[in-house]
Each structure stands twice: as C-alpha cells, then as structure tokens.
C-alpha cells in the first residue's frame, strides 16, 4: 500500500459489473475507495457484438473510458479495462483473450497499462444448421454459466438477442430468428458480467496492475515502473537456436523514460524443442 493512493477515490469505468472483480483487489492492495457511477455507458465506445464498432486504438479507448469515469464522479483516480477476442497470434487453431487494464492518476501524471494474452477462454462462434448444433455448442462453452448471443448472421445486427442464460430463452430466441431468416448464428457473450472465464482473467490482470503501480522506478522513484515489452529469443534446449519465446522483459518508467531489461523467466533458461522452428519446423 502507498500513501499516494490511500483513501483516494478511484472510479472503475464499467457498465458490466467489473467492480465485483476489481474493487476488492484494488482496495486491499492500494487502499483506494472504489466507486462506479451508474451513468457510465462504455458501450458508446464499442461493443463486442459489433453493432457499435470500436472507435480508435486500444489505448485511445482506455483513455476515453477513464475520462468517462472521471467526468461522472469526483474521483482522483480512474481505472478502465478493454478486451478483445480472436485467433491466437502465434498458436494455430487456438482462441485467445487479449485483455488490457489502465490506471490514470492525473494529479501525479501517472498512467499505467498492463496487458495479458490468455488462452483460457471459451470464445467461439458458429453458423447453426439445427437446434442440435446449438445444443452441442452450449455444451462446449459451458452454457448457462457463460451466456450466449443469437442473431441471424455475423453481419446482421437486427433481431439480435444478448445475454441468454437459460434454456427457455435459448429455444424461444432460436425459433424466432430461424422462423424469420431460416438461419441462426451463435456466439459467446464476452461481456465481463456474463463470462466467468473472462472474469478470472480480469482478476489476474488487476493483481498485475497493482504490482505495476506499486513498483517504483530505480532512477526517479516514480510509481508505475512496469514491463512494457518483451525481447524474444529464448534458446532451444536441443540446438540452442533462438525461439519465439520471450528471453527478456523490457521495464520502463513512464515518468523519466528510464529503461532496463530483466530475465523474462525466473527459473527457465531454455525452451522446449517443440517450440523451436529449427528442431520442429
């Protein structure tokens, strides 16, 4: 805990109940008092289902969310998150959750951003041929604990039903769409309050954010000395050839730009040959 944050009001810019995950971690570790204004509508900045495209880069959206929170509250500190889902950038046929968290504390010119790429996600979508296809999809993605979205097609935003969490609504909405369009498209609802797998990732990332905020720069002592990138090239255990696995982490201060490289792994100096493009092309 730091005196810079103790008892400061911290707004969590969300309309999808992320405070239930983040607030306990933030309050216990930073000493802040978390608030969530009911007037915040982060959907205006983009929706997972695509009817409102994201406007801007991830960082621009995070800053816009933080500003929404600050404008709607008397808080000194703002926190916002943003997630994206799709194919893993390096592992074929694997879905991934890219999650970002930003903390802004403008009074001390502090902006901290952390991110993670997680494969622990049930993100999926499918064009259905029958209701039995939908039942199989539900079993794979752990319905009803994880909600669904139904619509006629990936590029159709009318007659779209979100947040489906019970079998009665599932069948009724499927029938409504199928009777009108003759086809149905299903996808996981990745909004945080409806997807426990994403909630777990956000919780882990919130802890990572706390650690970054409480890490002081060895050069100027400003808070927020954090990992900003990686240098790849961990050598293969068999041939010594550099792999795409991280070798070093790049740490940087957002205040004075001091930078240093640290080993990415604690007790790992080589990579499994299965990840080596020379031994396993």
C-alpha positions in Angstrom: 0.0 0.0 0.0 1.2 3.5 -0.8 0.4 6.9 0.8 -0.1 8.2 -2.7 -3.3 6.1 -3.1 -4.5 5.5 0.5 -8.2 6.7 0.8 -8.2 8.2 -2.6 -11.4 7.8 -4.6 -11.0 5.5 -7.6 -13.6 5.3 -10.3 -13.9 2.0 -12.2 -15.3 2.9 -15.6 -17.6 0.0 -16.4 -21.3 -0.9 -17.0 -20.7 -4.7 -16.9 -20.0 -5.2 -13.1 -16.2 -5.4 -13.4 -16.1 -3.7 -10.0 -17.1 -7.0 -8.3 -13.8 -8.5 -9.5 -11.5 -5.5 -9.4 -12.6 -3.4 -6.4 -11.6 -5.9 -3.6 -8.1 -6.3 -5.1 -7.7 -2.5 -5.6 -9.0 -1.6 -2.1 -7.0 -4.3 -0.3 -3.7 -3.5 -2.1 -3.8 0.2 -2.9 -6.1 1.5 -0.1 -8.3 3.3 -2.6 -12.1 3.7 -2.2 -13.7 2.4 -5.4 -16.8 3.9 -6.9 -18.9 3.1 -10.0 -21.3 5.8 -11.3 -24.5 4.3 -12.7 -24.5 6.8 -15.6 -21.4 5.4 -17.3 -22.2 3.9 -20.7 -19.0 2.4 -22.1 -20.9 0.7 -24.9 -20.8 4.1 -26.7 -17.1 3.3 -27.3 -17.7 -0.1 -28.9 -19.4 -3.4 -28.4 -18.2 -7.0 -28.7 -21.2 -7.9 -30.8 -20.2 -5.3 -33.4 -23.2 -3.1 -33.7 -21.1 -0.3 -32.4 -17.5 -0.6 -33.8 -14.6 0.3 -31.5 -13.6 3.9 -32.4 -9.8 4.2 -32.0 -6.9 2.1 -30.7 -7.0 0.1 -27.5 -5.1 2.9 -25.7 -7.4 5.6 -27.0 -10.5 3.6 -25.9 -9.0 3.0 -22.5 -8.3 6.7 -22.0 -11.8 7.6 -23.2 -13.2 5.2 -20.7 -11.1 6.6 -17.9 -12.3 10.1 -18.8 -16.0 8.9 -18.8 -15.4 7.7 -15.3 -13.7 10.9 -14.1 -16.4 13.1 -15.7 -19.1 11.1 -13.9 -17.5 11.2 -10.5 -15.4 13.2 -8.1 -12.7 10.6 -8.1 -9.0 11.3 -8.4 -8.1 8.0 -10.0 -9.7 6.2 -12.9 -9.4 2.6 -14.0 -10.7 1.0 -17.2 -10.4 -2.3 -19.0 -10.8 -3.4 -22.6 -10.7 -6.9 -24.0 -10.5 -8.4 -27.5 -11.0 -11.9 -28.7 -9.9 -13.8 -31.7 -7.3 -16.3 -33.0 -4.1 -16.6 -31.0 -1.4 -14.6 -32.9 1.2 -17.5 -32.6 -0.7 -20.7 -31.8 -2.8 -22.1 -34.8 -6.4 -23.0 -34.1 -6.3 -21.5 -30.6 -8.6 -18.8 -29.4 -7.2 -16.0 -27.2 -8.4 -13.2 -24.9 -6.2 -10.1 -25.1 -7.1 -8.1 -22.0 -5.9 -4.6 -21.1 -6.1 -2.5 -17.9 -5.3 1.2 -17.5 -4.9 3.3 -14.3 -4.8 7.1 -14.6 -3.9 9.4 -11.7 -3.6 12.7 -13.4 -2.6 14.6 -10.2 0.8 12.9 -10.3 1.0 12.4 -14.0 0.7 8.6 -13.7 -0.7 6.3 -16.4 -0.1 2.6 -16.0 -1.2 0.0 -18.6 -0.9 -3.8 -18.2 -2.0 -6.5 -20.6 -2.2 -10.2 -20.9 -2.8 -12.8 -23.6 -4.8 -15.7 -22.2 -5.8 -18.9 -23.9 -8.2 -19.7 -21.0 -11.3 -18.5 -22.9 -14.4 -20.1 -24.4 -14.7 -17.5 -27.1 -16.4 -19.2 -30.1 -19.0 -18.6 -32.8 -20.8 -20.8 -35.3 -23.4 -20.7 -38.0 -26.0 -23.3 -37.0 -27.7 -25.8 -39.2 -30.0 -27.2 -36.5 -31.0 -26.8 -32.8 -28.9 -29.9 -32.1 -25.9 -27.9 -33.3 -26.8 -25.2 -30.8 -27.0 -27.8 -28.0 -23.6 -29.1 -28.9 -22.2 -25.6 -28.9 -23.8 -24.9 -25.5 -22.1 -27.9 -24.0 -18.7 -26.8 -25.4 -18.8 -23.3 -24.0 -20.3 -24.2 -20.5 -23.8 -22.7 -21.0 -25.7 -21.5 -19.0 -22.9 -20.3 -16.6 -21.5 -18.5 -19.7 -24.0 -16.5 -21.7 -24.8 -16.6 -25.4 -25.7 -14.2 -28.2 -28.1 -15.3 -31.0 -28.6 -13.4 -34.3 -29.3 -14.3 -37.9 -25.7 -13.9 -39.2 -22.4 -12.5 -38.2 -23.0 -9.3 -40.1 -26.7 -8.8 -39.2 -27.4 -6.7 -36.1 -31.2 -6.7 -36.1 -33.1 -9.4 -34.3 -30.1 -9.9 -32.0 -30.6 -11.4 -28.6 -27.8 -10.9 -26.0 -27.1 -12.3 -22.5 -29.0 -15.6 -23.0 -28.6 -17.7 -19.8 -31.5 -20.1 -19.7 -32.8 -22.9 -21.9 -36.3 -21.4 -22.3 -34.9 -18.1 -23.7 -32.4 -20.0 -25.8 -35.1 -22.1 -27.6 -37.5 -19.2 -27.9 -34.9 -16.8 -29.4 -33.5 -19.5 -31.7 -37.0 -20.2 -33.0 -37.8 -16.5 -33.6 -34.7 -16.0 -35.7 -34.9 -19.3 -37.6 -38.6 -18.8 -38.5 -37.8 -15.3 -39.9 -34.4 -15.9 -41.6 -34.0 -19.6 -41.9 -30.6 -19.5 -40.3 -29.1 -18.7 -36.9 -25.7 -17.5 -35.8 -24.5 -18.2 -32.2 -21.6 -16.7 -30.3 -20.3 -16.4 -26.8 -21.3 -13.2 -24.9 -17.9 -12.0 -23.8 -19.2 -9.1 -21.6 -17.5 -9.5 -18.3 -20.6 -9.9 -16.1 -21.7 -12.8 -18.3 -18.4 -14.7 -18.8 -16.7 -16.2 -15.7 -13.6 -17.2 -17.7 -13.1 -13.6 -18.7 -13.7 -12.6 -15.1 -10.8 -14.8 -13.9 -8.5 -13.1 -16.5 -9.5 -9.6 -15.4 -8.9 -10.6 -11.7 -5.4 -11.8 -12.5 -4.7 -8.7 -14.6 -5.9 -6.5 -11.8 -3.3 -8.0 -9.5 -0.7 -7.4 -12.2 -1.8 -3.8 -12.3 -1.4 -3.4 -8.6 2.1 -4.8 -8.7 3.0 -2.4 -11.6 1.5 0.6 -9.8 3.4 -0.2 -6.6 6.7 -0.8 -8.4 8.9 2.3 -8.2 11.4 3.4 -10.8 15.0 2.7 -9.6 16.1 6.0 -11.2 13.5 8.6 -10.1 11.3 6.6 -7.6 8.1 7.4 -9.5 5.4 4.7 -9.2 4.5 2.6 -12.1 7.8 1.1 -13.2 6.4 -1.6 -15.4 7.0 -4.2 -18.0 6.3 -2.6 -21.4 7.6 -5.3 -23.8 9.5 -8.4 -24.4 12.6 -9.5 -26.3 12.1 -12.9 -27.9 14.8 -15.4 -28.4 14.9 -18.0 -25.6 17.3 -20.6 -26.9 16.1 -24.1 -27.7 17.2 -26.7 -25.2 18.5 -29.1 -28.0 20.1 -26.9 -30.6 20.5 -23.5 -29.0 18.6 -21.8 -31.8 16.6 -18.7 -30.7 12.9 -19.4 -30.5 10.0 -17.0 -30.5 9.6 -17.5 -26.7 10.4 -14.5 -24.5 14.0 -14.1 -23.4 13.9 -10.8 -21.6 11.3 -8.3 -20.3 11.7 -4.6 -21.0 10.8 -2.5 -18.0 10.3 1.3 -18.3 9.4 4.3 -16.2 6.6 6.4 -17.6 7.9 9.5 -15.9 11.6 9.7 -16.8 11.8 7.0 -19.5 14.4 5.0 -17.7 14.6 1.5 -19.1 16.2 -1.8 -18.2 15.9 -5.4 -19.4 15.3 -8.2 -17.0 15.2 -12.0 -17.5 11.6 -12.9 -18.5 11.7 -16.2 -16.7 12.8 -16.9 -13.1 14.0 -20.5 -13.4 14.0 -21.1 -17.1 16.9 -20.6 -19.4 16.0 -22.8 -22.4 12.8 -23.6 -24.4 11.2 -26.9 -25.1 12.3 -28.1 -28.6 8.6 -28.4 -29.6 8.5 -24.6 -29.9 11.7 -24.4 -31.9 11.3 -23.7 -35.6 14.7 -25.4 -36.3 14.0 -28.7 -34.5 10.3 -28.7 -35.1 9.7 -26.8 -38.4 
